[in-house]
Amino acid sequence: MTSHPGGARRTVLSITGMTCGGCVNTVTRVLQRVPGVERADVELEGARAVVEGTAPAAELVAAAEGAGFGAAVVEANG
């Protein structure tokens, strides 16, 4: 794993169950509410989310799942 300045890391999640822009907005919002998240970019076409910050990957997955979506860690650097 690669260190990033300030302890921030990049986590890529596979997100299932998104069907529209509203879903993207929901996933983005719940990920951004996780303590330690600095940025969350969610893509409908790629069915993934790229999150930067210090939040543990398990908390990111739990947030997405809590909103009704499937989530799995694809890559975690930090």
N, C-alpha and C positions, 0 to 999 in steps of 0.2 A: 504494500500500500504506500501511496505517496503522500507526504505531508504537504499541507497548504499553509500559507501565512496565517497566523492567528489561531491555528488549530482547526480551521474550517476544513471540511471535506466535501467531496462530491459523491452523491449516492444516486444511482439510476434504478428506478423501479419499473417493472412491467405492471401496467394497470389494465385490468379486464373489466368489462361491463360498461364502458363509456360508449355512448351512441350519438352524442351531439355536443354542441358548444356549451350547453348548460351543464353537462356532466364535467367537462373540462374546467369550467368555472368552479364547480363544487369541489372537485379534487384539489384544484389550486388553493382554494380558500382553506380547506381542512389541513392541507400540508403546511400552509403558511402560519397556521395557528399553533403548530407544534413548537414548543420552546426550543430555541437554538437554530431554527430555520432562518436563513438570510435571504434565500431566493428559491422559488419553486417554479419551474417551467414544465407545463403539462402539454403533451401532444396527442391529439385525437388520432391522427393517421398512424403514428408510430406506436400508439397505445402504451406510452411511457411517460414517466416524470423524471426530470433531472432536478435534484435538490442539492443546494449548497448550504453549508452551515455545520453546526456541531451536534445536531439532533441525532440520536441513535437510530439506525436503520429500522430496528424493531418498532420504534414509536411511529415512524413514518408509515410503515405497513399497517399498524394498528389504526392510525388515523384514517387511511384510505378505506380499510375494511369497515371501520365504524360508520362510514358514510355510505356503505352498501356496495363498494367496489372490491374486486379482487386485486391483490397486490403481492408482488414478490420482488426481492432484491435481485437485480441483474448484475450490478457492479457497485462496489463500495471502496472509495479511496479516501484515505485520511488518517 
